[in-house]
Amino acid sequence: MPASAARGSRAGAIARACAYVDGGKFEADLARRVAVRSESQLLPASLPELRRYLEAEMVPAFARLGCTTHIYDNPVPGQGPVLLAVRIEDRALPTILGYGHGDVVRGLAEQWTKGNGPWQVTRAGDRLYGRGTADNKGQHSLNIAALQAVAGERGGRLHFNLKFLIETGEETGSKGLRELITAHRDAFAADVLIASDGPRVDPQQPTIALGCRGAVNFDLVCELREGGHHSGNWGGLIANPGIILAHALASIVGPTGALLVPALKAPAMSAAVRQALGDIVVAQRLPDRRGHRRRRGRTADRRLVGRARAHSGAAGVRGQCVQRAGVYHRDARRARQRHSAARRRQLSAALRRRHGRRGGAVGIATPS
């Protein structure tokens, strides 16, 4: 066979991939995979289903691609396993590491509004509904099929080395993945990582992202005193931790979402990057005026949300970077912050002056 024929063509590989989708094979594979209830948010009870997804679906799929597979137990007890598929054609060729995850969020069958529930793939026009169809079983199923199309077009060869990682804990923070890869660095080593787990800017426009924004989980706590203090007695006289936290958040992110801390800002884009992004139009499916939208049974809320109770003795913020943050009430437990008798007398005098009272007693609540 001539070398040119062995290498095939890009058009030929695309035709094979299209045949996989248009011929119904993709939908059949996806339906079988969606039926596996691989809910990592139910760990450790869902461990058998997570392992079944890898063993029953991923191992045969990669075997057809000529890969050897190994399923690693998670180094964190109670967390999902990780599969690594490997196909080495020539050590001199570059190695590509693919990424996908076989776990999904909870099915939430009672909230399902499309199709026949989360565990059955249902077609409605050109859309397929089912838990995992868009995150991430659909993506890695198509990636595996695309690799098979390339190999088929090139006479059984990819002309690069392939490694593919399928984890089962992405929806719960990929616990243990870093430790696993660190312990098996050579097994996972590659020249480039191609991860398919993110949105397109528009459903009709393929998107390649060259970087990802991270997230930092944090607790921001303001503890001023022990116990609760009613706003009817104390409003305006003592510092409100909720207000303090609101101003703290406002110093990080502005009202329109602009970052106000220089260290948090990304480096300036080069002229070449701006030119490459010049013709990209973000899809019009944006959140409503309240910032909410429904997607696959989950609420996607990208606002900073703040609620504070004026009478709280302490408040804190729990959040995930700038994606979600909420102010919660918490009573401090610091005995040393109890009001002394002298301090109570000072506050009583301040209350009498504030309300113009001449005589009579003003009660000062003492934390128990």
Contacts in CASP RR format, 6 or more apart in sequence:
PFRMAT RR
TARGET T0000
AUTHOR 0000-0000-0000
METHOD contacts of the structure
MODEL  1
MPASAARGSRAGAIARACAYVDGGKFEADLARRVAVRSESQLLPASLPEL
RRYLEAEMVPAFARLGCTTHIYDNPVPGQGPVLLAVRIEDRALPTILGYG
HGDVVRGLAEQWTKGNGPWQVTRAGDRLYGRGTADNKGQHSLNIAALQAV
AGERGGRLHFNLKFLIETGEETGSKGLRELITAHRDAFAADVLIASDGPR
VDPQQPTIALGCRGAVNFDLVCELREGGHHSGNWGGLIANPGIILAHALA
SIVGPTGALLVPALKAPAMSAAVRQALGDIVVAQRLPDRRGHRRRRGRTA
DRRLVGRARAHSGAAGVRGQCVQRAGVYHRDARRARQRHSAARRRQLSAA
LRRRHGRRGGAVGIATPS
1 155 0 8 1.000
6 154 0 8 1.000
6 155 0 8 1.000
6 157 0 8 1.000
7 154 0 8 1.000
7 159 0 8 1.000
8 153 0 8 1.000
8 154 0 8 1.000
8 155 0 8 1.000
9 153 0 8 1.000
12 149 0 8 1.000
12 153 0 8 1.000
13 146 0 8 1.000
13 149 0 8 1.000
13 150 0 8 1.000
13 152 0 8 1.000
13 153 0 8 1.000
13 154 0 8 1.000
14 149 0 8 1.000
16 148 0 8 1.000
16 149 0 8 1.000
16 152 0 8 1.000
16 153 0 8 1.000
17 142 0 8 1.000
17 145 0 8 1.000
17 146 0 8 1.000
17 149 0 8 1.000
20 26 0 8 1.000
20 145 0 8 1.000
20 148 0 8 1.000
20 149 0 8 1.000
21 27 0 8 1.000
21 142 0 8 1.000
21 145 0 8 1.000
25 145 0 8 1.000
26 141 0 8 1.000
26 142 0 8 1.000
26 145 0 8 1.000
27 121 0 8 1.000
27 123 0 8 1.000
27 128 0 8 1.000
29 61 0 8 1.000
29 141 0 8 1.000
29 145 0 8 1.000
30 121 0 8 1.000
30 128 0 8 1.000
30 133 0 8 1.000
30 137 0 8 1.000
30 138 0 8 1.000
30 141 0 8 1.000
31 120 0 8 1.000
31 121 0 8 1.000
32 57 0 8 1.000
33 53 0 8 1.000
33 57 0 8 1.000
33 137 0 8 1.000
33 138 0 8 1.000
33 141 0 8 1.000
34 118 0 8 1.000
34 119 0 8 1.000
34 120 0 8 1.000
34 121 0 8 1.000
34 130 0 8 1.000
34 131 0 8 1.000
34 132 0 8 1.000
34 133 0 8 1.000
34 137 0 8 1.000
35 119 0 8 1.000
35 120 0 8 1.000
36 49 0 8 1.000
36 52 0 8 1.000
36 53 0 8 1.000
36 56 0 8 1.000
36 57 0 8 1.000
37 46 0 8 1.000
37 49 0 8 1.000
37 107 0 8 1.000
37 119 0 8 1.000
38 46 0 8 1.000
38 49 0 8 1.000
38 50 0 8 1.000
38 52 0 8 1.000
38 53 0 8 1.000
38 102 0 8 1.000
38 103 0 8 1.000
38 104 0 8 1.000
38 168 0 8 1.000
39 46 0 8 1.000
39 49 0 8 1.000
39 103 0 8 1.000
39 104 0 8 1.000
39 105 0 8 1.000
39 106 0 8 1.000
39 107 0 8 1.000
40 46 0 8 1.000
40 50 0 8 1.000
40 80 0 8 1.000
40 103 0 8 1.000
40 104 0 8 1.000
40 105 0 8 1.000
40 168 0 8 1.000
40 169 0 8 1.000
40 170 0 8 1.000
40 171 0 8 1.000
40 172 0 8 1.000
41 105 0 8 1.000
41 106 0 8 1.000
41 171 0 8 1.000
41 172 0 8 1.000
42 106 0 8 1.000
43 50 0 8 1.000
43 78 0 8 1.000
43 79 0 8 1.000
43 80 0 8 1.000
43 169 0 8 1.000
43 172 0 8 1.000
44 78 0 8 1.000
44 79 0 8 1.000
47 78 0 8 1.000
47 80 0 8 1.000
50 80 0 8 1.000
50 81 0 8 1.000
50 102 0 8 1.000
50 103 0 8 1.000
50 168 0 8 1.000
50 169 0 8 1.000
51 71 0 8 1.000
51 80 0 8 1.000
51 81 0 8 1.000
51 168 0 8 1.000
53 102 0 8 1.000
53 103 0 8 1.000
53 168 0 8 1.000
54 71 0 8 1.000
54 81 0 8 1.000
54 83 0 8 1.000
54 102 0 8 1.000
54 166 0 8 1.000
54 168 0 8 1.000
55 71 0 8 1.000
58 69 0 8 1.000
58 83 0 8 1.000
58 85 0 8 1.000
58 102 0 8 1.000
58 166 0 8 1.000
59 69 0 8 1.000
59 71 0 8 1.000
59 83 0 8 1.000
61 141 0 8 1.000
61 144 0 8 1.000
62 69 0 8 1.000
62 83 0 8 1.000
62 85 0 8 1.000
62 144 0 8 1.000
62 164 0 8 1.000
63 69 0 8 1.000
64 148 0 8 1.000
65 85 0 8 1.000
65 87 0 8 1.000
65 144 0 8 1.000
65 147 0 8 1.000
65 148 0 8 1.000
65 151 0 8 1.000
65 162 0 8 1.000
66 87 0 8 1.000
67 85 0 8 1.000
67 86 0 8 1.000
67 87 0 8 1.000
67 162 0 8 1.000
67 164 0 8 1.000
68 85 0 8 1.000
68 86 0 8 1.000
68 87 0 8 1.000
69 83 0 8 1.000
69 84 0 8 1.000
69 85 0 8 1.000
69 86 0 8 1.000
70 83 0 8 1.000
70 84 0 8 1.000
70 86 0 8 1.000
70 187 0 8 1.000
71 81 0 8 1.000
71 82 0 8 1.000
71 83 0 8 1.000
72 81 0 8 1.000
72 82 0 8 1.000
72 83 0 8 1.000
72 84 0 8 1.000
72 180 0 8 1.000
72 184 0 8 1.000
73 81 0 8 1.000
74 80 0 8 1.000
74 81 0 8 1.000
74 82 0 8 1.000
74 175 0 8 1.000
74 176 0 8 1.000
74 180 0 8 1.000
75 176 0 8 1.000
75 179 0 8 1.000
75 180 0 8 1.000
75 183 0 8 1.000
76 175 0 8 1.000
76 176 0 8 1.000
76 179 0 8 1.000
79 169 0 8 1.000
79 172 0 8 1.000
79 175 0 8 1.000
79 176 0 8 1.000
80 103 0 8 1.000
80 167 0 8 1.000
80 168 0 8 1.000
80 169 0 8 1.000
81 168 0 8 1.000
82 165 0 8 1.000
82 166 0 8 1.000
82 167 0 8 1.000
82 168 0 8 1.000
82 177 0 8 1.000
82 180 0 8 1.000
83 165 0 8 1.000
83 166 0 8 1.000
83 167 0 8 1.000
84 163 0 8 1.000
84 164 0 8 1.000
84 165 0 8 1.000
84 187 0 8 1.000
84 188 0 8 1.000
85 162 0 8 1.000
85 163 0 8 1.000
85 164 0 8 1.000
85 166 0 8 1.000
86 162 0 8 1.000
86 163 0 8 1.000
86 187 0 8 1.000
87 158 0 8 1.000
87 161 0 8 1.000
87 162 0 8 1.000
87 163 0 8 1.000
88 95 0 8 1.000
88 161 0 8 1.000
89 157 0 8 1.000
89 158 0 8 1.000
89 159 0 8 1.000
89 160 0 8 1.000
89 161 0 8 1.000
90 161 0 8 1.000
91 161 0 8 1.000
93 159 0 8 1.000
93 160 0 8 1.000
93 161 0 8 1.000
94 160 0 8 1.000
94 161 0 8 1.000
94 191 0 8 1.000
94 192 0 8 1.000
95 160 0 8 1.000
95 161 0 8 1.000
95 162 0 8 1.000
95 163 0 8 1.000
95 189 0 8 1.000
95 190 0 8 1.000
95 191 0 8 1.000
95 192 0 8 1.000
96 160 0 8 1.000
96 161 0 8 1.000
96 162 0 8 1.000
96 163 0 8 1.000
96 190 0 8 1.000
96 191 0 8 1.000
96 192 0 8 1.000
96 193 0 8 1.000
96 194 0 8 1.000
97 163 0 8 1.000
97 164 0 8 1.000
97 165 0 8 1.000
97 188 0 8 1.000
97 190 0 8 1.000
97 192 0 8 1.000
97 193 0 8 1.000
97 194 0 8 1.000
98 143 0 8 1.000
98 162 0 8 1.000
98 163 0 8 1.000
98 164 0 8 1.000
98 165 0 8 1.000
98 190 0 8 1.000
98 193 0 8 1.000
98 194 0 8 1.000
98 195 0 8 1.000
98 196 0 8 1.000
99 164 0 8 1.000
99 165 0 8 1.000
99 166 0 8 1.000
99 167 0 8 1.000
99 193 0 8 1.000
99 194 0 8 1.000
99 195 0 8 1.000
99 196 0 8 1.000
99 197 0 8 1.000
100 136 0 8 1.000
100 139 0 8 1.000
100 140 0 8 1.000
100 143 0 8 1.000
100 164 0 8 1.000
100 165 0 8 1.000
100 166 0 8 1.000
100 167 0 8 1.000
100 170 0 8 1.000
100 195 0 8 1.000
100 196 0 8 1.000
100 197 0 8 1.000
101 136 0 8 1.000
101 140 0 8 1.000
101 166 0 8 1.000
101 167 0 8 1.000
101 168 0 8 1.000
101 169 0 8 1.000
101 170 0 8 1.000
101 171 0 8 1.000
101 197 0 8 1.000
102 136 0 8 1.000
102 137 0 8 1.000
102 140 0 8 1.000
102 166 0 8 1.000
102 167 0 8 1.000
102 168 0 8 1.000
102 170 0 8 1.000
103 167 0 8 1.000
103 168 0 8 1.000
103 169 0 8 1.000
103 170 0 8 1.000
103 171 0 8 1.000
103 172 0 8 1.000
104 131 0 8 1.000
104 132 0 8 1.000
104 135 0 8 1.000
104 136 0 8 1.000
104 137 0 8 1.000
104 171 0 8 1.000
105 131 0 8 1.000
105 135 0 8 1.000
105 171 0 8 1.000
105 296 0 8 1.000
105 298 0 8 1.000
107 118 0 8 1.000
107 119 0 8 1.000
107 131 0 8 1.000
108 118 0 8 1.000
108 297 0 8 1.000
109 117 0 8 1.000
109 118 0 8 1.000
109 119 0 8 1.000
111 297 0 8 1.000
112 118 0 8 1.000
112 297 0 8 1.000
114 122 0 8 1.000
114 124 0 8 1.000
114 129 0 8 1.000
114 130 0 8 1.000
115 122 0 8 1.000
115 124 0 8 1.000
115 129 0 8 1.000
115 130 0 8 1.000
116 122 0 8 1.000
117 129 0 8 1.000
117 130 0 8 1.000
118 130 0 8 1.000
118 131 0 8 1.000
119 130 0 8 1.000
119 131 0 8 1.000
120 130 0 8 1.000
121 128 0 8 1.000
121 129 0 8 1.000
121 130 0 8 1.000
121 133 0 8 1.000
122 128 0 8 1.000
122 129 0 8 1.000
122 130 0 8 1.000
123 129 0 8 1.000
130 296 0 8 1.000
131 296 0 8 1.000
132 138 0 8 1.000
132 296 0 8 1.000
134 296 0 8 1.000
135 197 0 8 1.000
135 198 0 8 1.000
135 296 0 8 1.000
136 170 0 8 1.000
136 196 0 8 1.000
136 197 0 8 1.000
139 196 0 8 1.000
139 197 0 8 1.000
139 198 0 8 1.000
140 164 0 8 1.000
140 166 0 8 1.000
140 196 0 8 1.000
142 196 0 8 1.000
143 164 0 8 1.000
143 196 0 8 1.000
144 164 0 8 1.000
147 158 0 8 1.000
147 162 0 8 1.000
150 158 0 8 1.000
151 157 0 8 1.000
151 158 0 8 1.000
163 188 0 8 1.000
163 190 0 8 1.000
165 188 0 8 1.000
167 174 0 8 1.000
167 177 0 8 1.000
169 175 0 8 1.000
169 177 0 8 1.000
170 197 0 8 1.000
181 188 0 8 1.000
198 209 0 8 1.000
199 207 0 8 1.000
200 206 0 8 1.000
200 207 0 8 1.000
200 283 0 8 1.000
201 207 0 8 1.000
201 280 0 8 1.000
201 281 0 8 1.000
201 282 0 8 1.000
201 283 0 8 1.000
202 281 0 8 1.000
202 282 0 8 1.000
202 283 0 8 1.000
203 283 0 8 1.000
205 280 0 8 1.000
214 321 0 8 1.000
215 320 0 8 1.000
215 321 0 8 1.000
215 323 0 8 1.000
216 320 0 8 1.000
216 321 0 8 1.000
217 319 0 8 1.000
217 320 0 8 1.000
217 321 0 8 1.000
218 317 0 8 1.000
218 318 0 8 1.000
218 319 0 8 1.000
219 316 0 8 1.000
219 317 0 8 1.000
219 318 0 8 1.000
219 319 0 8 1.000
220 245 0 8 1.000
220 248 0 8 1.000
220 249 0 8 1.000
220 316 0 8 1.000
220 317 0 8 1.000
221 314 0 8 1.000
221 315 0 8 1.000
221 316 0 8 1.000
221 317 0 8 1.000
221 330 0 8 1.000
222 241 0 8 1.000
222 242 0 8 1.000
222 244 0 8 1.000
222 245 0 8 1.000
222 248 0 8 1.000
222 314 0 8 1.000
222 315 0 8 1.000
222 316 0 8 1.000
223 241 0 8 1.000
223 314 0 8 1.000
223 332 0 8 1.000
223 334 0 8 1.000
224 238 0 8 1.000
224 239 0 8 1.000
224 241 0 8 1.000
224 244 0 8 1.000
224 313 0 8 1.000
224 314 0 8 1.000
224 332 0 8 1.000
224 337 0 8 1.000
225 238 0 8 1.000
225 313 0 8 1.000
225 314 0 8 1.000
225 332 0 8 1.000
225 334 0 8 1.000
225 337 0 8 1.000
225 339 0 8 1.000
225 367 0 8 1.000
226 313 0 8 1.000
226 331 0 8 1.000
226 332 0 8 1.000
226 333 0 8 1.000
226 334 0 8 1.000
226 335 0 8 1.000
226 337 0 8 1.000
226 338 0 8 1.000
226 367 0 8 1.000
227 313 0 8 1.000
227 314 0 8 1.000
227 331 0 8 1.000
227 332 0 8 1.000
227 367 0 8 1.000
228 311 0 8 1.000
228 312 0 8 1.000
228 313 0 8 1.000
228 331 0 8 1.000
228 367 0 8 1.000
229 238 0 8 1.000
229 311 0 8 1.000
229 312 0 8 1.000
229 313 0 8 1.000
229 365 0 8 1.000
230 311 0 8 1.000
230 365 0 8 1.000
231 310 0 8 1.000
231 311 0 8 1.000
232 311 0 8 1.000
233 351 0 8 1.000
233 363 0 8 1.000
233 364 0 8 1.000
233 365 0 8 1.000
234 311 0 8 1.000
235 310 0 8 1.000
235 311 0 8 1.000
237 347 0 8 1.000
237 350 0 8 1.000
237 351 0 8 1.000
237 354 0 8 1.000
240 308 0 8 1.000
240 310 0 8 1.000
240 312 0 8 1.000
241 308 0 8 1.000
241 312 0 8 1.000
241 313 0 8 1.000
241 314 0 8 1.000
241 315 0 8 1.000
241 316 0 8 1.000
242 308 0 8 1.000
242 309 0 8 1.000
242 310 0 8 1.000
242 312 0 8 1.000
242 315 0 8 1.000
242 316 0 8 1.000
242 327 0 8 1.000
243 308 0 8 1.000
244 315 0 8 1.000
245 308 0 8 1.000
245 315 0 8 1.000
245 316 0 8 1.000
245 317 0 8 1.000
245 327 0 8 1.000
246 306 0 8 1.000
246 308 0 8 1.000
246 327 0 8 1.000
248 317 0 8 1.000
249 304 0 8 1.000
249 306 0 8 1.000
249 317 0 8 1.000
249 325 0 8 1.000
251 260 0 8 1.000
251 261 0 8 1.000
252 259 0 8 1.000
252 260 0 8 1.000
252 261 0 8 1.000
252 264 0 8 1.000
252 322 0 8 1.000
253 259 0 8 1.000
253 260 0 8 1.000
253 304 0 8 1.000
253 322 0 8 1.000
254 260 0 8 1.000
257 304 0 8 1.000
257 322 0 8 1.000
259 265 0 8 1.000
259 322 0 8 1.000
269 277 0 8 1.000
285 293 0 8 1.000
286 293 0 8 1.000
287 293 0 8 1.000
287 300 0 8 1.000
287 301 0 8 1.000
287 302 0 8 1.000
291 301 0 8 1.000
291 302 0 8 1.000
291 303 0 8 1.000
292 299 0 8 1.000
292 300 0 8 1.000
292 301 0 8 1.000
293 299 0 8 1.000
293 300 0 8 1.000
294 300 0 8 1.000
301 324 0 8 1.000
302 323 0 8 1.000
302 324 0 8 1.000
304 322 0 8 1.000
304 324 0 8 1.000
304 325 0 8 1.000
304 326 0 8 1.000
305 324 0 8 1.000
305 325 0 8 1.000
305 326 0 8 1.000
306 325 0 8 1.000
306 326 0 8 1.000
306 327 0 8 1.000
307 326 0 8 1.000
307 327 0 8 1.000
308 315 0 8 1.000
308 327 0 8 1.000
308 329 0 8 1.000
309 315 0 8 1.000
309 329 0 8 1.000
312 329 0 8 1.000
312 330 0 8 1.000
312 331 0 8 1.000
313 329 0 8 1.000
313 331 0 8 1.000
313 332 0 8 1.000
314 329 0 8 1.000
314 330 0 8 1.000
314 331 0 8 1.000
314 332 0 8 1.000
315 327 0 8 1.000
315 328 0 8 1.000
315 329 0 8 1.000
315 330 0 8 1.000
316 327 0 8 1.000
316 328 0 8 1.000
316 329 0 8 1.000
316 330 0 8 1.000
317 325 0 8 1.000
317 326 0 8 1.000
317 327 0 8 1.000
317 328 0 8 1.000
318 325 0 8 1.000
318 326 0 8 1.000
318 328 0 8 1.000
319 325 0 8 1.000
319 326 0 8 1.000
338 366 0 8 1.000
338 367 0 8 1.000
339 347 0 8 1.000
339 364 0 8 1.000
339 366 0 8 1.000
339 367 0 8 1.000
344 364 0 8 1.000
344 366 0 8 1.000
347 364 0 8 1.000
348 361 0 8 1.000
348 362 0 8 1.000
348 363 0 8 1.000
348 364 0 8 1.000
351 357 0 8 1.000
351 362 0 8 1.000
351 364 0 8 1.000
352 358 0 8 1.000
352 359 0 8 1.000
352 362 0 8 1.000
END
